[in-house]
Structures are given as structure tokens and as C-alpha cells.
Amino acid sequence: MDQCVICPESHYTNSEKNHCLKKSVKFLSYEDPLGMALTATALCFSVLAAVVLVVFVKHRDTPIVKANNRALSYTLLLILIICFLNSLLFIGQPNTVTCILQQTAFGILFTVALSTVLAKAITVVIAFKVTVPARFVRWLMASRAPNFIIPICTLIKLVLCGIWLLTSPPFIYHDTHAEHGYIIIVCNKGSTLAFHCVLGYLCFLALGSYTMAFLSRNLPGTFNEAKFLSFSMQVFFCVWVTFLPVYHSTKGKVMVAMEAFSILASSAALLGLIFVPKCYIILFRPDKNSCVDIRQKTH
């Protein structure tokens, strides 16, 4: 040819380089093996969290459930169910609504979950470790002051998300260069700084929860959940610190799957490390679920 024509970005050239062929659209779909695995995992864990919630409600009057703040436990389990289902937003063809919901719902849900863990840890510290007058401690416990941590932390997160959406919200991005012959449809974060601020805020809450739980780690083992809270926060922190370098080194649907996997892994850590040991005692060792047993261990 005397004059060559470059194919548009939505097309690619054939092997003979004399025709432009239309690129296929590619995204993390439910039919994809990776999408199917993530979907099955999310549904299984959400059902498991619902079963744990039913167990806690059914045995709500037993000492181990009452001692670990029933209201906060119910709140955390409900949020974990939604967190598992939230990972499904990352599967399927993205649109403007799902792109916005992916990040805002993820940030708000995990803020509620981590602030609930923080409230549980502070409750344990107030009940057993503080040296302030007993009357003030009773007032803190009766007024449920630690529970106000949840709306305060969530309000801060809502402000951060509002600034993110007003300045540089997530949007649909068509990546035409990542894979030859394909157009990869993904959600662009918009403001990278805002996305890292969201993760930083969650890691800050996890670190605060770990610190408070660490202060009460040596209390009686049957009713005290401080060790489980601290370990779950360690796992949560490790998951998201590991997520960042892996996330930035991948592209396309693998990058999307990595974020969905991190959501599932951190949610599973909270569910497994905080609630599974209690369910084991409730269902299989009811002899340990008594005030007599805990008093003997305390003495």
C-alpha cells in the first residue's frame, strides 16, 4: 500500500495487516472460572455468617453471648453478611452505578465492621482494665458509650467518600492496550489518593482495634474475645497491606478479582477468628458456656 491506515482503538489488525477486526469486550463475568469461584465463595461465606447469626440469636441468653455484647455481635454479623455480598459488585459488566458502589459500599461497610470491633475491644478494656472510679465505669457501661464509636467513625468515612465523589468519582474505563484483541472494561478509581485514604483509614481502625484488644489479652479465656479480636485485626491488616503491591502489579480482570478476593479474605478473617470459637463452645462444649466454669478459671 502506498498509504497505511492505523486501526482505531476499538479494532485491531489481522495477521496479514490488511484488515481491521473489531476487538472483543472482556470483563470479570459470572461465567468466567475466576468469577464463578469468587461468587461461590461469597455466597457460601454469607450463608455461613447468617447461620452464625442464627446460632447467636438462638443462644442469646447464654453467658458467652451475653458477655461479649450481644448488640455489637449482631451488628458485626449483619455487616459481614453484606460485606460478603458486596464482593459480587466486582463481578459482571461494570456500569456507572456499580463503579461508584464498589468503592463507597466497600469503604462504609468495612468502617462499620472495624468500628464495631473497636467498640467491642474498648468495652472489654473498660470493664476489666481501667483504674477510674467504679461509678464512672458503671456509667460508661450503662450508657453504652463505646457504641457511639460506630456512628462517629462511619460519619468520618461518609465525609471522606463524599469528598471523593464530588472531586473525582470512580468511572468506567475501557482499556484497549492491556490485551491484544480485547477491550478490558474495568472501573477506574478516579482519585487514587482518595482510594488510598480509604484503605489507610480502614488500616488505622484495624490498628486501633488491635491496640485495645492487646491491652486486655490476659483476661479469662472463655468469655474474653480480646485474643481473637487482636488476631483478626492482624490478619485484616496483613491482607490489605499485601493487597496494594499485588493490586498495582496486575491489570484487567485479575486486578478486579484481587480486590474482591481481599474483601472476602478480610471478612472471612473477622467471621472465623471472632465467631467460630464461640460457636464451637456454644454447640459442642456447652459445659464451658457457664458462669461456674469462668469463675473457676478466673480464681
Residue frames relative to the residue before (quaternion, step in Angstrom):
aa qw qx qy qz dx dy dz
M 1.0000 0.0000 0.0000 0.0000 0.00 0.00 0.00
D 0.4563 -0.6713 0.5113 0.2823 3.52 -1.06 0.77
Q 0.7992 0.1217 -0.0401 0.5872 3.55 1.09 -0.69
C 0.2392 -0.7829 0.5627 0.1149 3.63 -0.65 1.16
V 0.2215 -0.7506 0.6102 0.1237 3.54 -1.21 0.65
I 0.3573 -0.7281 0.5465 0.2085 3.59 -0.82 0.98
C 0.4697 -0.6703 0.4956 0.2905 3.57 -0.94 0.90
P 0.5186 -0.6197 0.4767 0.3461 3.61 -1.08 0.63
E 0.6830 -0.5179 0.3268 0.3981 3.57 -1.23 0.40
S 0.6557 0.5095 -0.3137 0.4604 3.59 1.15 -0.51
H 0.7243 0.3524 -0.2213 0.5498 3.61 1.29 -0.04
Y 0.1664 -0.7525 0.6221 0.1383 3.52 -1.35 0.19
T 0.5316 -0.6560 0.4382 0.3082 3.56 -1.16 0.56
N 0.4784 -0.6522 0.4985 0.3120 3.58 -1.14 0.58
S 0.7259 -0.4503 0.2879 0.4329 3.58 -1.28 0.16
E 0.6805 0.4670 -0.2929 0.4827 3.62 1.09 -0.61
K 0.3257 -0.7879 0.4592 0.2496 3.54 1.35 -0.25
N 0.5565 0.5815 -0.4220 0.4171 3.54 0.98 0.90
H 0.7451 0.2641 -0.2074 0.5763 3.59 1.30 0.17
C 0.3175 -0.7078 0.5935 0.2144 3.57 -1.26 0.50
L 0.1523 -0.7930 0.5879 0.0490 3.56 -0.74 1.11
K 0.5058 -0.6644 0.4632 0.2970 3.54 -1.03 0.84
K 0.4400 -0.6993 0.5038 0.2522 3.57 -0.93 0.93
S 0.4279 -0.6766 0.5369 0.2662 3.57 -1.15 0.66
V 0.4333 -0.6809 0.5283 0.2635 3.56 -1.13 0.72
K 0.0501 -0.8082 0.5862 -0.0239 3.56 -0.91 0.95
F 0.1685 0.7510 -0.6259 0.1259 3.58 -1.02 0.88
L 0.6149 -0.5360 0.4140 0.4040 3.58 -1.27 0.19
S 0.0384 -0.8367 0.5454 -0.0307 3.57 -0.11 1.31
Y 0.6302 -0.5310 0.4094 0.3914 3.54 -1.32 0.25
E 0.6465 0.5169 -0.3257 0.4569 3.61 1.16 -0.48
D 0.5451 0.6102 -0.3918 0.4207 3.57 1.23 -0.39
P 0.5666 -0.6158 0.4107 0.3620 3.68 -0.92 0.78
L 0.6469 0.5084 -0.3168 0.4718 3.58 1.03 -0.78
G 0.6629 0.4960 -0.2995 0.4742 3.58 0.99 -0.83
M 0.6380 0.5237 -0.3244 0.4620 3.57 1.02 -0.77
A 0.6530 0.5140 -0.3149 0.4584 3.59 0.97 -0.85
L 0.6710 0.4887 -0.3000 0.4700 3.59 0.94 -0.88
T 0.6429 0.5247 -0.3222 0.4556 3.59 1.00 -0.81
A 0.6669 0.4955 -0.3020 0.4675 3.59 0.90 -0.93
T 0.6457 0.5202 -0.3172 0.4603 3.58 1.00 -0.83
A 0.6633 0.5116 -0.3061 0.4524 3.57 0.91 -0.92
L 0.6797 0.4850 -0.2936 0.4653 3.59 0.89 -0.89
C 0.6506 0.5164 -0.3226 0.4539 3.61 0.96 -0.82
F 0.6918 0.4674 -0.2885 0.4688 3.58 0.88 -0.88
S 0.6316 0.5189 -0.3476 0.4593 3.61 1.02 -0.67
V 0.6318 0.5077 -0.3266 0.4863 3.60 1.06 -0.74
L 0.6414 0.5242 -0.3225 0.4581 3.59 0.98 -0.83
A 0.6492 0.5052 -0.3142 0.4739 3.59 0.98 -0.83
A 0.6366 0.5171 -0.3247 0.4710 3.59 1.05 -0.75
V 0.6340 0.5197 -0.3281 0.4693 3.60 1.03 -0.76
V 0.6401 0.5175 -0.3206 0.4686 3.58 0.98 -0.84
L 0.6330 0.5285 -0.3247 0.4632 3.58 1.02 -0.81
V 0.6413 0.5145 -0.3180 0.4722 3.59 0.98 -0.84
V 0.6372 0.5224 -0.3238 0.4649 3.60 0.99 -0.83
F 0.6748 0.4925 -0.2990 0.4611 3.59 0.91 -0.87
V 0.6596 0.4935 -0.3155 0.4710 3.59 0.96 -0.80
K 0.6574 0.5180 -0.3097 0.4511 3.56 0.97 -0.85
H 0.7691 0.2830 -0.1526 0.5524 3.60 1.05 -0.76
R 0.1935 0.8448 -0.4814 0.1308 3.57 1.14 0.65
D 0.7079 0.4559 -0.2670 0.4689 3.61 1.13 -0.51
T 0.4982 0.6364 -0.4478 0.3826 3.60 1.21 0.16
P 0.6518 -0.5697 0.3277 0.3783 3.62 -1.08 0.65
I 0.6829 0.5070 -0.3205 0.4170 3.62 0.85 -0.88
V 0.6501 0.4847 -0.3202 0.4898 3.61 1.12 -0.57
K 0.6769 0.4971 -0.2959 0.4551 3.58 0.91 -0.89
A 0.6745 0.5284 -0.3056 0.4153 3.58 0.96 -0.84
N 0.7405 0.4010 -0.2215 0.4917 3.60 1.14 -0.53
N 0.5908 -0.6258 0.3453 0.3743 3.56 1.13 0.78
R 0.2710 -0.8190 0.4880 0.1327 3.54 0.07 1.34
A 0.6584 0.5313 -0.3247 0.4229 3.59 0.86 -0.94
L 0.6827 0.4726 -0.2895 0.4762 3.59 0.93 -0.89
S 0.6235 0.5322 -0.3409 0.4602 3.58 1.06 -0.69
Y 0.6471 0.5053 -0.3179 0.4743 3.59 0.95 -0.85
T 0.6478 0.5264 -0.3166 0.4507 3.58 0.95 -0.91
L 0.6816 0.4942 -0.2943 0.4523 3.56 0.86 -0.96
L 0.6576 0.5068 -0.3170 0.4586 3.60 0.96 -0.79
L 0.6419 0.5123 -0.3267 0.4677 3.60 0.98 -0.78
I 0.6599 0.5010 -0.3052 0.4694 3.57 0.96 -0.86
L 0.6451 0.5227 -0.3287 0.4502 3.60 0.99 -0.77
I 0.5987 0.5482 -0.3582 0.4613 3.59 1.07 -0.70
I 0.6883 0.4639 -0.2776 0.4838 3.58 0.92 -0.93
C 0.6121 0.5558 -0.3526 0.4383 3.62 1.06 -0.70
F 0.6431 0.5091 -0.3236 0.4717 3.58 0.97 -0.82
L 0.6907 0.4635 -0.2800 0.4793 3.57 0.93 -0.87
N 0.5693 0.6103 -0.3756 0.4029 3.59 1.16 -0.55
S 0.5976 0.5790 -0.3645 0.4180 3.60 1.11 -0.61
L 0.5721 0.6008 -0.3789 0.4101 3.61 1.20 -0.42
L 0.5466 0.6167 -0.3970 0.4042 3.60 1.21 -0.37
F 0.6594 0.5171 -0.3066 0.4514 3.58 1.18 -0.51
I 0.6625 0.4694 -0.2933 0.5047 3.58 1.31 -0.16
G 0.6856 0.4204 -0.3411 0.4867 3.57 -0.96 0.85
Q 0.6541 -0.5199 0.3648 0.4108 3.57 -1.26 0.27
P 0.4148 -0.7351 0.4764 0.2463 3.60 -0.67 1.06
N 0.0170 -0.7454 0.6642 0.0551 3.52 -1.31 0.49
T 0.7475 -0.4209 0.2547 0.4463 3.57 -1.24 0.16
V 0.6634 0.5135 -0.3084 0.4484 3.58 0.95 -0.88
T 0.6961 0.4639 -0.2906 0.4645 3.59 0.81 -0.95
C 0.6066 0.5567 -0.3614 0.4376 3.60 1.05 -0.65
I 0.6779 0.4682 -0.2858 0.4895 3.57 0.99 -0.82
L 0.6818 0.4980 -0.2911 0.4499 3.58 0.93 -0.91
Q 0.5562 0.6226 -0.3946 0.3838 3.59 1.04 -0.68
Q 0.7830 0.3600 -0.1802 0.4741 3.55 0.70 -1.07
T 0.6859 0.4800 -0.3063 0.4531 3.60 0.89 -0.87
A 0.6650 0.4882 -0.3078 0.4741 3.60 0.92 -0.88
F 0.6247 0.5413 -0.3309 0.4553 3.57 0.99 -0.83
G 0.7022 0.4751 -0.2765 0.4524 3.59 0.81 -0.99
I 0.6911 0.4808 -0.2883 0.4563 3.59 0.86 -0.93
L 0.6633 0.5125 -0.3126 0.4467 3.60 0.90 -0.90
F 0.7006 0.4485 -0.2818 0.4781 3.58 0.87 -0.86
T 0.5802 0.5535 -0.3801 0.4610 3.58 1.15 -0.47
V 0.6506 0.4971 -0.3137 0.4809 3.60 0.96 -0.86
A 0.6580 0.5174 -0.3132 0.4485 3.59 0.94 -0.89
L 0.7186 0.4438 -0.2646 0.4655 3.60 0.79 -0.97
S 0.6398 0.5005 -0.3375 0.4756 3.60 1.04 -0.65
T 0.5999 0.5365 -0.3546 0.4759 3.60 1.16 -0.53
V 0.6371 0.5039 -0.3187 0.4885 3.58 1.01 -0.81
L 0.6391 0.5251 -0.3180 0.4633 3.58 1.01 -0.83
A 0.6476 0.5098 -0.3141 0.4713 3.59 0.99 -0.83
K 0.6391 0.5173 -0.3258 0.4667 3.60 1.00 -0.79
A 0.6690 0.5006 -0.3015 0.4594 3.59 0.94 -0.88
I 0.6568 0.4987 -0.3130 0.4711 3.59 0.97 -0.83
T 0.6065 0.5577 -0.3511 0.4447 3.59 1.06 -0.73
V 0.6511 0.5071 -0.3130 0.4700 3.58 0.96 -0.86
V 0.6645 0.5068 -0.3070 0.4553 3.59 0.92 -0.91
I 0.6548 0.5097 -0.3137 0.4615 3.59 0.93 -0.88
A 0.6897 0.5123 -0.2870 0.4237 3.55 0.90 -0.93
F 0.8411 0.2502 -0.0845 0.4720 3.58 0.92 -0.83
K 0.7959 0.3958 -0.1670 0.4265 3.57 0.99 -0.75
V 0.6087 0.5916 -0.3769 0.3707 3.62 1.05 -0.54
T 0.3377 -0.7506 0.5396 0.1774 3.55 -1.22 0.55
V 0.4154 0.6996 -0.4817 0.3253 3.59 1.23 0.27
P 0.6945 -0.4772 0.3133 0.4380 3.63 -1.17 0.36
A 0.6063 -0.6093 0.3868 0.3341 3.53 -1.09 0.85
R 0.6124 0.5607 -0.3600 0.4253 3.61 1.04 -0.72
F 0.6603 0.5006 -0.3055 0.4691 3.57 0.98 -0.85
V 0.6238 0.5321 -0.3335 0.4653 3.58 1.04 -0.78
R 0.6546 0.5062 -0.3150 0.4648 3.58 0.93 -0.88
W 0.6364 0.5196 -0.3321 0.4633 3.58 1.04 -0.74
L 0.6419 0.5238 -0.3252 0.4559 3.59 0.97 -0.83
M 0.6938 0.4699 -0.2812 0.4676 3.56 0.93 -0.90
A 0.6728 0.5030 -0.2997 0.4522 3.59 0.96 -0.88
S 0.7098 0.4457 -0.2578 0.4808 3.59 0.99 -0.80
R 0.3170 -0.7702 0.4873 0.2622 3.58 1.34 -0.19
A 0.0845 0.8482 -0.5149 0.0910 3.56 1.01 0.89
P 0.6319 0.5386 -0.3662 0.4202 3.68 0.91 -0.72
N 0.5970 0.5905 -0.3713 0.3963 3.60 1.11 -0.57
F 0.5892 0.5804 -0.3735 0.4199 3.61 1.18 -0.42
I 0.4813 0.6569 -0.4394 0.3792 3.57 1.26 -0.20
I 0.6323 0.5699 -0.3345 0.4044 3.59 0.99 -0.83
P 0.7231 0.4062 -0.2878 0.4788 3.68 0.66 -0.90
I 0.6215 0.5453 -0.3562 0.4353 3.60 1.04 -0.67
C 0.6848 0.4715 -0.2822 0.4787 3.59 0.86 -0.97
T 0.6531 0.5107 -0.3167 0.4608 3.59 1.02 -0.78
L 0.6243 0.5390 -0.3369 0.4540 3.59 1.04 -0.74
I 0.6272 0.5235 -0.3300 0.4730 3.59 1.02 -0.80
K 0.6595 0.5070 -0.3032 0.4649 3.56 0.97 -0.88
L 0.6333 0.5306 -0.3301 0.4566 3.61 1.00 -0.79
V 0.6317 0.5196 -0.3290 0.4720 3.58 1.05 -0.75
L 0.6542 0.5111 -0.3100 0.4633 3.59 0.94 -0.88
C 0.6715 0.4873 -0.2947 0.4741 3.57 0.95 -0.89
G 0.6250 0.5432 -0.3330 0.4509 3.58 1.06 -0.74
I 0.6460 0.5030 -0.3113 0.4825 3.57 0.99 -0.85
W 0.6289 0.5438 -0.3225 0.4526 3.58 1.02 -0.86
L 0.7125 0.4619 -0.2652 0.4568 3.58 0.82 -1.01
L 0.6713 0.4984 -0.3029 0.4573 3.58 1.07 -0.66
T 0.7333 0.4299 -0.2372 0.4704 3.59 1.00 -0.77
S 0.7981 -0.1398 0.1448 0.5679 3.59 0.70 -1.07
P 0.0769 -0.8481 0.5232 0.0316 3.61 0.32 1.23
P 0.6121 -0.5282 0.4232 0.4089 3.61 -1.23 0.34
F 0.0382 -0.7948 0.6056 -0.0043 3.57 -1.15 0.63
I 0.5974 -0.5573 0.4371 0.3760 3.56 -1.32 0.31
Y 0.0763 -0.7995 0.5957 0.0114 3.56 -0.91 0.96
H 0.2111 -0.7681 0.5958 0.1028 3.58 -0.88 1.01
D 0.1493 -0.8027 0.5755 0.0463 3.56 -0.33 1.28
T 0.1281 -0.8363 0.5327 0.0221 3.57 -0.35 1.29
H 0.7081 0.4753 -0.2507 0.4581 3.60 1.23 -0.18
A 0.5315 0.6671 -0.4100 0.3230 3.62 1.15 -0.38
E 0.8071 0.0749 0.0061 0.5856 3.60 0.98 -0.87
H 0.4644 -0.7018 0.4659 0.2735 3.56 -0.79 1.03
G 0.8213 0.2276 -0.1879 0.4881 3.54 -0.89 1.00
Y 0.7364 0.3657 -0.2208 0.5246 3.57 1.26 0.00
I 0.2502 -0.6933 0.6489 0.1891 3.52 -1.35 0.48
I 0.2034 -0.7928 0.5674 0.0907 3.57 -0.50 1.21
I 0.1712 -0.7846 0.5902 0.0823 3.58 -0.66 1.13
V 0.1121 0.7799 -0.6032 0.1237 3.56 -0.64 1.16
C 0.4802 -0.6244 0.5221 0.3270 3.55 -1.34 0.15
N 0.2751 -0.7439 0.5883 0.1575 3.54 -0.75 1.06
K 0.5161 -0.6847 0.4266 0.2880 3.57 -0.90 0.93
G 0.4278 -0.6665 0.4993 0.3514 3.59 1.14 -0.44
S 0.8070 -0.0447 0.0872 0.5824 3.55 -0.21 -1.28
T 0.3389 -0.7436 0.5452 0.1870 3.58 -0.56 1.17
L 0.6142 0.5528 -0.3455 0.4447 3.57 1.07 -0.72
A 0.6593 0.5061 -0.3100 0.4615 3.60 0.94 -0.87
F 0.6368 0.5305 -0.3266 0.4543 3.58 1.00 -0.82
H 0.6871 0.4602 -0.2853 0.4845 3.59 0.94 -0.84
C 0.5965 0.5446 -0.3624 0.4651 3.60 1.14 -0.52
V 0.6177 0.5383 -0.3350 0.4653 3.58 1.06 -0.77
L 0.6826 0.4689 -0.2849 0.4827 3.58 0.87 -0.93
G 0.6409 0.5315 -0.3227 0.4502 3.58 1.01 -0.79
Y 0.6452 0.5163 -0.3163 0.4659 3.56 1.01 -0.80
L 0.6506 0.5048 -0.3144 0.4722 3.59 1.00 -0.81
C 0.6593 0.4921 -0.3118 0.4753 3.59 0.96 -0.79
F 0.6044 0.5466 -0.3472 0.4641 3.60 1.13 -0.62
L 0.6518 0.4953 -0.3065 0.4857 3.59 0.99 -0.83
A 0.6438 0.5184 -0.3202 0.4629 3.58 0.99 -0.83
L 0.6525 0.5069 -0.3108 0.4698 3.58 1.00 -0.81
G 0.6436 0.5159 -0.3182 0.4673 3.59 1.03 -0.77
S 0.6491 0.5066 -0.3118 0.4742 3.57 1.00 -0.83
Y 0.6456 0.5185 -0.3209 0.4597 3.57 0.98 -0.83
T 0.6501 0.5252 -0.3192 0.4467 3.59 0.96 -0.87
M 0.6810 0.4766 -0.2946 0.4715 3.59 0.88 -0.91
A 0.6584 0.4977 -0.3169 0.4674 3.60 0.97 -0.79
F 0.6210 0.5527 -0.3430 0.4373 3.58 1.05 -0.72
L 0.6234 0.5625 -0.3381 0.4249 3.60 1.07 -0.69
S 0.7750 0.3171 -0.1654 0.5210 3.57 1.13 -0.63
R 0.2980 0.8129 -0.4628 0.1903 3.57 1.21 0.47
N 0.7283 0.4612 -0.2453 0.4435 3.62 1.10 -0.62
L 0.4260 0.6928 -0.4769 0.3334 3.60 1.21 0.35
P 0.7312 -0.4275 0.2694 0.4583 3.66 -1.19 0.29
G 0.5181 -0.7384 0.3652 0.2300 3.53 -0.80 1.11
T 0.6457 0.5677 -0.3510 0.3709 3.61 0.93 -0.73
F 0.7887 0.2920 -0.1549 0.5184 3.58 0.85 -0.93
N 0.6369 0.5398 -0.3420 0.4313 3.58 1.11 -0.50
E 0.1726 -0.8087 0.5582 0.0676 3.57 -0.72 1.10
A 0.3322 0.7846 -0.4786 0.2122 3.60 1.27 0.19
K 0.6486 0.5172 -0.3307 0.4500 3.59 0.94 -0.83
F 0.6670 0.4898 -0.3013 0.4738 3.57 0.97 -0.83
L 0.6344 0.5251 -0.3319 0.4601 3.59 1.03 -0.77
S 0.6775 0.4934 -0.3007 0.4552 3.59 0.87 -0.93
F 0.6652 0.4963 -0.3112 0.4630 3.59 0.94 -0.83
S 0.6462 0.5119 -0.3271 0.4620 3.61 0.97 -0.79
M 0.6496 0.5039 -0.3208 0.4703 3.59 1.05 -0.70
Q 0.6000 0.5434 -0.3568 0.4664 3.58 1.10 -0.63
V 0.6675 0.4916 -0.2972 0.4738 3.58 0.91 -0.95
F 0.6312 0.5353 -0.3269 0.4563 3.60 0.96 -0.89
F 0.6717 0.4994 -0.2950 0.4609 3.56 0.86 -0.99
C 0.6688 0.5039 -0.3030 0.4550 3.61 0.91 -0.90
V 0.6238 0.5554 -0.3431 0.4298 3.60 0.98 -0.81
W 0.7620 0.3942 -0.2203 0.4641 3.58 0.76 -1.01
V 0.5876 0.5274 -0.3821 0.4801 3.61 1.17 -0.40
T 0.6560 0.4863 -0.3001 0.4930 3.58 1.07 -0.75
F 0.5945 0.6115 -0.3536 0.3842 3.57 1.08 -0.72
L 0.6565 0.5708 -0.3326 0.3641 3.59 0.83 -0.96
P 0.7210 0.4147 -0.2971 0.4690 3.68 0.65 -0.89
V 0.6350 0.5163 -0.3339 0.4677 3.60 1.05 -0.73
Y 0.6377 0.5435 -0.3198 0.4424 3.58 0.98 -0.88
H 0.7301 0.4358 -0.2482 0.4641 3.58 0.87 -0.94
S 0.6755 0.4790 -0.3041 0.4709 3.61 1.22 -0.24
T 0.6790 0.4396 -0.2899 0.5115 3.61 1.28 0.02
K 0.2004 -0.7681 0.5974 0.1142 3.55 -1.31 0.33
G 0.8030 0.3388 -0.2176 0.4394 3.51 -1.34 0.23
K 0.8344 -0.2221 0.1553 0.4799 3.52 -1.16 -0.67
V 0.5636 0.5819 -0.3930 0.4351 3.60 1.18 -0.42
M 0.6259 0.5313 -0.3242 0.4700 3.57 1.06 -0.75
V 0.6550 0.4958 -0.3045 0.4821 3.59 0.98 -0.84
A 0.6569 0.5106 -0.3079 0.4615 3.58 0.95 -0.89
M 0.6191 0.5545 -0.3454 0.4358 3.59 1.05 -0.71
E 0.6664 0.4840 -0.3096 0.4752 3.59 0.95 -0.80
A 0.6433 0.5096 -0.3228 0.4714 3.60 0.99 -0.80
F 0.6432 0.5188 -0.3175 0.4651 3.58 1.01 -0.81
S 0.6477 0.5184 -0.3224 0.4559 3.60 0.97 -0.81
I 0.6216 0.5273 -0.3353 0.4724 3.58 1.06 -0.73
L 0.6762 0.4876 -0.2902 0.4698 3.57 0.92 -0.91
A 0.6708 0.5140 -0.3052 0.4388 3.59 0.91 -0.91
S 0.6933 0.4616 -0.2886 0.4721 3.60 0.88 -0.89
S 0.6349 0.5106 -0.3336 0.4742 3.61 1.04 -0.69
A 0.6465 0.5157 -0.3135 0.4667 3.57 1.01 -0.83
A 0.6115 0.5458 -0.3501 0.4534 3.60 1.08 -0.67
L 0.6554 0.4997 -0.3093 0.4744 3.58 0.96 -0.85
L 0.6805 0.4887 -0.2919 0.4615 3.58 0.91 -0.91
G 0.7342 0.4591 -0.2519 0.4320 3.56 0.74 -1.06
L 0.7478 0.4261 -0.2371 0.4506 3.57 0.82 -0.93
I 0.7092 0.4372 -0.2704 0.4824 3.62 1.09 -0.54
F 0.8260 0.3075 -0.1265 0.4552 3.58 0.77 -1.02
V 0.6009 0.5894 -0.3787 0.3848 3.62 0.99 -0.65
P 0.6455 0.5048 -0.3554 0.4496 3.69 0.86 -0.72
K 0.6492 0.5060 -0.3207 0.4687 3.60 1.04 -0.73
C 0.6403 0.5158 -0.3271 0.4657 3.57 1.01 -0.79
Y 0.6081 0.5510 -0.3533 0.4493 3.58 1.07 -0.69
I 0.6721 0.4791 -0.2948 0.4815 3.59 0.94 -0.88
I 0.6594 0.5229 -0.3141 0.4394 3.59 0.92 -0.91
L 0.7815 0.3814 -0.1806 0.4596 3.57 0.81 -1.04
F 0.8222 0.2760 -0.1080 0.4859 3.58 0.90 -0.92
R 0.7785 0.2103 -0.1443 0.5735 3.61 1.19 -0.37
P 0.0013 -0.8438 0.5366 -0.0107 3.61 0.61 1.07
D 0.5509 0.6172 -0.3968 0.3977 3.59 1.20 -0.38
K 0.6730 0.4723 -0.2901 0.4898 3.60 1.19 -0.53
N 0.6247 0.5362 -0.3284 0.4631 3.57 1.27 -0.28
S 0.5317 0.5943 -0.4162 0.4369 3.55 0.71 1.15
C 0.5736 -0.6009 0.4351 0.3472 3.53 -1.18 0.59
V 0.5884 0.5828 -0.3705 0.4205 3.59 1.11 -0.62
D 0.6714 0.5014 -0.3016 0.4549 3.57 0.89 -0.91
I 0.6898 0.4752 -0.2992 0.4570 3.60 0.86 -0.85
R 0.6250 0.5265 -0.3484 0.4590 3.59 1.05 -0.65
Q 0.6336 0.5227 -0.3317 0.4640 3.58 0.99 -0.76
K 0.6624 0.4949 -0.3067 0.4714 3.59 0.98 -0.82
T 0.6355 0.5370 -0.3287 0.4469 3.56 1.04 -0.79
H 0.6927 0.4543 -0.2769 0.4869 3.59 0.89 -0.93
